[in-house]
């Protein structure tokens, strides 16, 4: 009996190891530019590339942007659109046109800045192989925390850490489609430039099975500020 139990435990352990070995590191990189016209209005643009199947090969990209409005120091609205594409064997396997409307609430307590970003998306898909067009909606909620290390606020020459958790909700089953968890840090070199580095875990939920992705994240964030505002906010790009 004990021998059979040990064999079962060994088989189970090997199965777990093999399952874990199927998961691997992927790449997630962004290049963003924020242009602030004044203290209220700004525009945002982003280029993004991911190497999902192989860390050394880009197989997904995004080009997106939009306009935001700072209602006050705690509330912000944003309207955006973007084009998204998946590649397979150097050919586009899926294309998406996405529109979204989002609201962000921010609150600073001491050094710690809390953000709650809520977003509603309209997604239009085109499969260039089959020619089929589909569309759907998606809703997202992200809780983000940013903590400066060597300054009270994220000004020039400031190191910071941040972490977030984001849920992706869908009108179809399963309702919770995705969960993202991020932990990392960065350096705000000046009012115009900052860099973020970290680890992003993504779990996609399916009816029969779930998929885990492990990303090394790198973000370069540029800002052109014509608002003459004194503080420099930590870069919180709208990467998807």
Buried (B, 14 or more C-beta within 10 A) or exposed (E): EEEEEEEEEEEEEEEEEEEEEEEEEBBBBBBBBBBBEEEEEBBBBBBBBBBBEEEEEEBBBBEBBBBBEBEEEEEBEBEBEBEBBBBEEEEBBBBBBBBBBBBBEBEEEEBEBEBEBEBBBBBEBBEEEEEEEEEEEBBBEBEBBBBBEEBEBBBEEBBBBBBBBBBBBBEEEEEEBBBBEBBBBBBBEEBBBBBBEBBBBBBBBEEEEEEEBBBBBBBBBBBEBEEEEEEBBBBBBBBB
